[in-house]
Structures are given as structure tokens and as C-alpha cells.
Amino acid sequence: MNDVPHPSETSAEAQASWKPAGAYALRQTLGILQRGAGDPTVQLNDSSAWLCFHTAGGPASVLVRRVPEAGAGFTISAWGDGAGHAVERGLHLLGAYDDWEEFDVAENREALHPVVARSRKFNPGLRFPSTGRVFDALLPAILEQKVTVLEAHFAWRYICRAVGEIPPGPTPELMRLPPTPAAIRSLQPWQWHQARVDAQRSSTAVRAAGAAASLERWALLELGAKRENVMGAGTLQAALASIPGVGPWSIAEVLQRTHGSPDHISVGDFHLAAFVGQVLTGRRVDDDGMLALLQPFAGHRQRVIRLIGLSGQHKQAFGPRLAPMDHRRR
């Protein structure tokens, strides 16, 4: 992030400060929002973060900076028509309201696998952010369905740069706002091909874009809360599941980001169950086996998953590597 202009060059249109109570790790916390190191919408390091997104008030660019002289506090600065809204929701974005107290009680610590317990000890600053932005989380989750991470990140970068708008404020060069639902509906078949996105995922993305306005009505509700709207009584999970092509894996990936869900697991992930089984038992397991292993931590199963991911353990590799798919000549 050497190309980030100094914030004093352009006065922020809204600003707030926050001093965490206890440890806080900015990169670990917001890393779940970044789709690869080249994500045009998010840039991170250990002491600062740029995030660009749309809000109810309009587009916004947000710079979060650690301020050592403020006693390890942070400033949240924002530019654009949505600056006020972005700062108002800033503490949710930073995971300030994520509460690990119940997970950290003595009986839970005693039940933790040594790898997980050690990871928690060395990662006390991990928080779960809550963006409240459903479509921004759903679109990249759709792009990640049944492809390698490299393929998904390529597609996300391509689409953001093709139809994502230039963000307001002194953002780093090449940053973009996430694509709007209208922009996704406007993409032509050749653009999906250039992004290396197959017909199944592109169709799902277009359907999700058509439902985006309804989905966003659930954005600020607590998980499980109900509301009467044009979709009837239900929950955000049910609203997401009503979109053909959006299943439990995608729903979990969304809720982990929009609501900082501490419990939703990405069941159906090609690697996750085997990795969890390897770490916790020394052998590969399937989804049912993973769920059984995590049952003692119901309500906090995603916390265990994230700690395993930060533990330094590596999944055993079996079989050939998948080559990137290229749909451009199909």
C-alpha cells in the first residue's frame, strides 16, 4: 500500500475514532472480506485498510488506520455520498461488537483441541466483521462455487474492473467499487467468458442481482429475526436459499461476512471437512464427520474453523493440481 495518498491530502467527509477493549488484529479481522491480494475493493496491511463499497446513502471509500499515539486506537475516515453511513456502521465493519466471551469460558478452553487452543492464544485480536451488505458478499461467493480460489479471484478482479465504478476519495490506484446489481445484469456473454465464469455461475449471479433489493432488506436484521415483506415471513437464510443456484455453502459464506456469524459453516467446501478432520483427529472426514466433531461448540463452530485456519497447519495435498479453466473460446 505504498501508493496510498496521505489522508491529509483530501479531507475526509466523515470520521470517527475507536479504541478496542483488548487485543485487536486489523488484517486478521478484515481479511475475510478480501478476495485475494489483488482485490480491487479491499486493500489491507497490519496497520491500515482501504475498503470501497456502496451504502444506502451512496458510494463510500473507507480508510481505517491504526494510530499508535492514540494508545493503539484507530481512526475511521470516509469519503463519498455514503461516508456518513459508512462511518456510522464502522464499528460493525471492524467487528467491535463481536463477543468471544462465551467461547472463551473455562469449560470451552478445556475442551479445545491443543491446536485450536494454541491458535486462540496467539490470535487474541481476531474479530468477526459484520458488513450488512448482502449482495457484496453473495456475488463473490457465487463466483467461488466449484472452482479453484485462483479462478474465483480472477473472475472477481475482472468483473470489478470491467463494471465497478471508480470510488470517491484518495483511494489507491486501480481500486474499484463492487459491481452493483444493475451492472451485473448488464454484463454481456463475452464478458462472462473473459472473466472465465461458466453459464451456471453467471446465471446464478444474474438471478441474485435481480433479488438484491429484496435481500438487502434483511441486511441489518439479526440472524434468525423475521420480517414481513414481499417475500413473506422468513429469514435471510430462507431468502438466500430461494435463489436457484444458492445453497448452504454460499449462504454460510455470506452470513459469515454480513452478520459476522460465529456458527455458520461452509458445508460442501471441497477442502474444509478433510482439513478439519486432519487437524482434530489426524484423519480426513466428510461433512457429516466435521459437523460431529464441531457439535460440542454449537453456536461457535465458525470460530473453531477460523482458528484452525490461523493455526499454521496445512492441509495434506492429494492428487493433481487443477489447471485454470478458460471459457473464452467456448
C-alpha positions as CSV (number, residue, x, y, z in Angstrom):
1,M,0.0,0.0,0.0
2,N,2.9,2.4,-0.7
3,D,0.7,4.2,-3.3
4,V,-1.9,5.3,-0.7
5,P,-2.2,9.1,-0.6
6,H,-1.8,10.6,2.8
7,P,-5.3,11.3,4.1
8,S,-4.5,14.9,4.8
9,E,-4.3,15.5,1.0
10,T,-8.1,15.2,0.9
11,S,-10.1,15.9,4.0
12,A,-12.4,13.1,5.0
13,E,-16.1,13.8,4.7
14,A,-16.8,11.8,7.8
15,Q,-14.6,10.5,10.5
16,A,-14.7,8.6,13.8
17,S,-12.2,7.0,16.2
18,W,-12.3,3.8,18.1
19,K,-10.1,2.2,20.8
20,P,-10.6,-1.5,21.1
21,A,-11.1,-3.0,24.5
22,G,-8.3,-5.7,24.5
23,A,-6.3,-7.1,21.6
24,Y,-7.3,-6.3,18.0
25,A,-5.8,-7.6,14.8
26,L,-6.9,-5.5,11.8
27,R,-5.6,-7.7,9.0
28,Q,-6.9,-10.9,10.5
29,T,-10.3,-9.4,11.2
30,L,-10.9,-7.8,7.8
31,G,-9.0,-10.4,5.8
32,I,-12.2,-12.5,5.3
33,L,-13.6,-9.5,3.3
34,Q,-10.6,-9.5,0.8
35,R,-10.9,-11.8,-2.2
36,G,-7.2,-12.3,-2.9
37,A,-4.3,-9.9,-2.7
38,G,-5.4,-8.2,-5.9
39,D,-9.0,-7.5,-4.7
40,P,-9.9,-4.1,-6.3
41,T,-12.4,-3.4,-3.4
42,V,-10.2,-4.1,-0.4
43,Q,-6.5,-3.4,0.4
44,L,-5.1,-4.5,3.8
45,N,-2.0,-4.5,5.8
46,D,-1.3,-4.8,9.6
47,S,-1.9,-1.1,10.4
48,S,-4.4,0.2,7.8
49,A,-7.1,-0.9,5.4
50,W,-8.9,0.7,2.4
51,L,-12.4,-0.6,1.7
52,C,-14.7,0.6,-1.1
53,F,-18.4,-0.2,-1.2
54,H,-22.0,1.1,-1.8
55,T,-24.2,2.2,1.1
56,A,-27.8,3.3,1.4
57,G,-26.5,6.8,1.1
58,G,-24.3,6.3,-1.9
59,P,-20.8,5.1,-2.6
60,A,-18.1,5.3,0.0
61,S,-14.4,4.8,0.4
62,V,-13.2,4.0,3.9
63,L,-9.7,4.2,5.4
64,V,-9.1,2.5,8.7
65,R,-5.7,3.4,10.3
66,R,-4.0,2.4,13.5
67,V,-3.0,5.4,15.5
68,P,-0.1,4.5,17.9
69,E,-0.2,7.8,19.6
70,A,-3.8,7.2,20.5
71,G,-2.9,4.2,22.5
72,A,-3.4,1.6,19.8
73,G,-6.7,3.2,18.7
74,F,-8.0,3.5,15.2
75,T,-9.4,6.3,13.0
76,I,-12.2,5.5,10.5
77,S,-12.2,8.1,7.7
78,A,-14.7,8.0,4.8
79,W,-15.3,9.8,1.5
80,G,-18.2,10.0,-0.8
81,D,-22.0,10.4,-0.6
82,G,-22.1,7.3,1.7
83,A,-19.4,8.5,4.0
84,G,-21.7,9.2,6.9
85,H,-23.4,5.9,6.6
86,A,-20.1,4.1,6.3
87,V,-18.7,5.7,9.5
88,E,-22.0,5.1,11.3
89,R,-21.6,1.4,10.6
90,G,-17.9,1.5,11.1
91,L,-17.7,-0.4,14.4
92,H,-19.8,-3.2,12.9
93,L,-17.4,-3.4,10.0
94,L,-14.5,-3.7,12.3
95,G,-16.1,-6.4,14.4
96,A,-16.2,-4.2,17.5
97,Y,-19.4,-5.9,18.7
98,D,-18.2,-9.5,18.1
99,D,-18.2,-11.2,21.5
100,W,-15.8,-14.1,22.3
101,E,-16.6,-14.2,26.0
102,E,-18.9,-17.2,25.8
103,F,-16.4,-19.1,23.6
104,D,-13.5,-18.3,26.0
105,V,-15.1,-19.6,29.2
106,A,-13.0,-22.2,31.0
107,E,-15.0,-25.3,30.1
108,N,-14.7,-24.4,26.4
109,R,-11.0,-23.9,26.7
110,E,-10.6,-27.3,28.3
111,A,-12.5,-28.9,25.5
112,L,-10.5,-27.3,22.7
113,H,-8.1,-29.4,20.7
114,P,-4.5,-28.2,21.5
115,V,-4.0,-26.8,18.0
116,V,-7.1,-24.7,18.3
117,A,-6.4,-23.6,21.9
118,R,-2.9,-22.6,20.9
119,S,-4.3,-20.7,17.9
120,R,-6.7,-18.8,20.1
121,K,-3.8,-17.9,22.5
122,F,-1.7,-16.5,19.6
123,N,-4.6,-14.8,17.9
124,P,-6.4,-12.9,20.6
125,G,-7.2,-10.0,18.3
126,L,-9.4,-11.9,15.8
127,R,-12.9,-10.4,15.5
128,F,-15.7,-11.2,13.1
129,P,-16.8,-8.2,11.0
130,S,-20.4,-7.5,10.1
131,T,-20.8,-5.6,6.8
132,G,-24.6,-5.7,6.4
133,R,-24.0,-5.8,2.6
134,V,-25.7,-8.9,1.3
135,F,-25.1,-8.6,-2.5
136,D,-21.4,-7.6,-2.0
137,A,-20.9,-10.9,-0.2
138,L,-23.2,-13.1,-2.3
139,L,-21.7,-12.2,-5.7
140,P,-18.1,-13.4,-4.9
141,A,-19.5,-16.4,-3.1
142,I,-21.3,-17.4,-6.3
143,L,-18.1,-16.9,-8.3
144,E,-16.3,-19.2,-5.9
145,Q,-18.7,-22.1,-6.4
146,K,-17.0,-25.3,-7.7
147,V,-13.8,-23.6,-8.9
148,T,-10.3,-23.0,-7.6
149,V,-9.6,-20.0,-5.5
150,L,-7.4,-18.6,-8.2
151,E,-10.2,-18.9,-10.7
152,A,-12.7,-17.2,-8.4
153,H,-10.3,-14.3,-7.6
154,F,-9.5,-13.8,-11.3
155,A,-13.3,-13.5,-12.0
156,W,-13.9,-11.1,-9.2
157,R,-11.0,-8.8,-10.3
158,Y,-12.1,-8.9,-13.9
159,I,-15.7,-8.0,-13.2
160,C,-14.8,-5.3,-10.7
161,R,-12.5,-3.7,-13.2
162,A,-15.0,-4.1,-16.0
163,V,-18.1,-2.7,-14.4
164,G,-17.1,-1.4,-11.0
165,E,-17.1,2.3,-10.6
166,I,-14.2,4.4,-9.5
167,P,-14.5,5.1,-5.8
168,P,-14.6,8.5,-4.2
169,G,-11.7,10.0,-2.2
170,P,-7.9,9.5,-2.3
171,T,-8.0,5.7,-2.7
172,P,-5.1,3.7,-4.1
173,E,-4.8,3.5,-7.8
174,L,-7.0,0.8,-9.5
175,M,-9.4,0.4,-6.6
176,R,-13.0,0.0,-7.6
177,L,-16.4,-0.1,-6.0
178,P,-18.0,-3.6,-6.0
179,P,-20.3,-4.2,-9.0
180,T,-23.9,-3.1,-8.5
181,P,-26.8,-5.5,-9.3
182,A,-27.6,-3.4,-12.3
183,A,-24.0,-3.7,-13.5
184,I,-24.1,-7.5,-13.2
185,R,-27.3,-7.7,-15.1
186,S,-25.7,-5.6,-17.9
187,L,-22.7,-7.9,-18.4
188,Q,-22.7,-9.5,-21.9
189,P,-21.9,-13.2,-22.5
190,W,-18.5,-12.3,-23.9
191,Q,-17.6,-10.5,-20.7
192,W,-18.6,-13.5,-18.6
193,H,-16.4,-15.6,-20.9
194,Q,-13.5,-13.2,-20.5
195,A,-13.9,-13.5,-16.7
196,R,-13.8,-17.3,-17.1
197,V,-17.2,-17.7,-15.5
198,D,-19.3,-20.6,-16.8
199,A,-23.0,-20.3,-17.7
200,Q,-24.2,-21.9,-14.4
201,R,-22.5,-19.3,-12.2
202,S,-23.3,-16.4,-14.4
203,S,-26.9,-17.3,-14.5
204,T,-27.0,-17.6,-10.7
205,A,-25.2,-14.2,-10.4
206,V,-27.9,-12.6,-12.6
207,R,-30.7,-14.1,-10.6
208,A,-29.0,-12.9,-7.4
209,A,-28.8,-9.4,-8.9
210,G,-32.5,-9.5,-9.6
211,A,-33.2,-10.4,-6.0
212,A,-30.7,-8.0,-4.5
213,A,-33.1,-5.2,-3.5
214,S,-35.2,-7.8,-1.5
215,L,-32.1,-9.3,0.1
216,E,-30.8,-6.0,1.3
217,R,-34.0,-5.5,3.3
218,W,-32.7,-8.2,5.6
219,A,-29.2,-6.8,5.9
220,L,-29.5,-5.1,9.3
221,L,-31.6,-7.8,11.0
222,E,-30.2,-10.2,13.5
223,L,-29.8,-13.7,12.1
224,G,-33.0,-15.6,12.6
225,A,-35.1,-12.5,13.0
226,K,-38.3,-12.4,10.9
227,R,-39.9,-9.7,8.9
228,E,-43.0,-9.4,6.8
229,N,-42.1,-8.2,3.3
230,V,-42.7,-9.0,-0.3
231,M,-41.0,-12.4,0.3
232,G,-43.3,-13.2,3.2
233,A,-42.4,-14.3,6.7
234,G,-38.9,-15.9,6.8
235,T,-35.3,-15.2,7.4
236,L,-32.3,-14.0,5.5
237,Q,-31.2,-17.6,5.2
238,A,-34.5,-18.6,3.6
239,A,-34.4,-15.6,1.3
240,L,-31.0,-16.6,0.0
241,A,-32.0,-20.2,-0.3
242,S,-34.9,-19.2,-2.5
243,I,-32.5,-18.2,-5.3
244,P,-31.8,-21.1,-7.6
245,G,-28.1,-21.9,-7.5
246,V,-27.5,-20.6,-4.0
247,G,-27.1,-23.4,-1.5
248,P,-25.9,-23.9,2.1
249,W,-22.2,-23.3,1.2
250,S,-22.9,-19.9,-0.4
251,I,-25.3,-18.9,2.4
252,A,-22.7,-19.7,5.1
253,E,-20.1,-17.7,3.2
254,V,-22.4,-14.7,3.0
255,L,-23.6,-14.8,6.6
256,Q,-20.0,-15.1,7.9
257,R,-19.4,-11.7,6.4
258,T,-22.7,-9.8,6.5
259,H,-23.5,-10.7,10.1
260,G,-20.2,-12.0,11.5
261,S,-21.9,-15.3,12.1
262,P,-19.8,-17.3,14.7
263,D,-21.6,-20.6,13.8
264,H,-22.3,-20.9,10.1
265,I,-20.0,-23.4,8.5
266,S,-19.3,-23.7,4.7
267,V,-20.6,-27.2,4.4
268,G,-19.9,-28.6,0.9
269,D,-16.5,-27.0,0.7
270,F,-14.1,-29.2,-1.3
271,H,-11.3,-29.0,1.2
272,L,-12.8,-27.9,4.6
273,A,-14.1,-31.1,6.1
274,A,-10.9,-33.0,5.2
275,F,-8.7,-30.3,6.7
276,V,-10.8,-30.0,9.9
277,G,-10.7,-33.8,10.3
278,Q,-6.9,-33.9,9.7
279,V,-6.3,-31.2,12.4
280,L,-8.7,-32.5,15.0
281,T,-8.3,-36.3,14.5
282,G,-5.4,-36.9,12.2
283,R,-7.6,-38.3,9.5
284,R,-9.8,-36.9,6.7
285,V,-13.5,-36.8,7.4
286,D,-16.6,-35.8,5.3
287,D,-19.1,-33.0,6.1
288,D,-21.0,-35.2,8.5
289,G,-17.9,-36.1,10.3
290,M,-16.8,-32.5,10.5
291,L,-20.2,-31.5,11.9
292,A,-20.0,-34.2,14.6
293,L,-16.5,-33.0,15.6
294,L,-17.7,-29.4,15.9
295,Q,-21.0,-30.2,17.7
296,P,-19.6,-29.5,21.2
297,F,-19.1,-25.9,20.0
298,A,-22.5,-25.3,18.6
299,G,-23.0,-21.6,18.4
300,H,-19.3,-21.0,17.9
301,R,-18.4,-23.6,15.2
302,Q,-17.1,-21.0,12.8
303,R,-14.8,-19.6,15.5
304,V,-13.2,-23.0,15.7
305,I,-12.9,-23.1,11.9
306,R,-11.2,-19.7,11.7
307,L,-8.8,-20.6,14.5
308,I,-7.8,-23.8,12.7
309,G,-7.2,-21.7,9.6
310,L,-4.9,-19.4,11.6
311,S,-3.1,-22.3,13.3
312,G,-0.3,-22.7,10.8
313,Q,-1.5,-26.2,10.0
314,H,-1.6,-27.1,6.3
315,K,-3.9,-29.5,4.5
316,Q,-2.3,-32.6,3.1
317,A,-2.3,-32.4,-0.7
318,F,-3.6,-35.4,-2.7
319,G,-3.9,-35.8,-6.5
320,P,-3.0,-33.4,-9.3
321,R,-3.5,-29.7,-9.2
322,L,-6.4,-28.3,-11.2
323,A,-5.4,-26.1,-14.2
324,P,-7.3,-22.8,-14.6
325,M,-10.3,-23.1,-16.8
326,D,-10.6,-20.9,-19.9
327,H,-14.1,-20.4,-21.3
328,R,-13.2,-17.7,-23.8
329,R,-13.2,-20.0,-26.8
330,R,-16.3,-21.9,-25.9
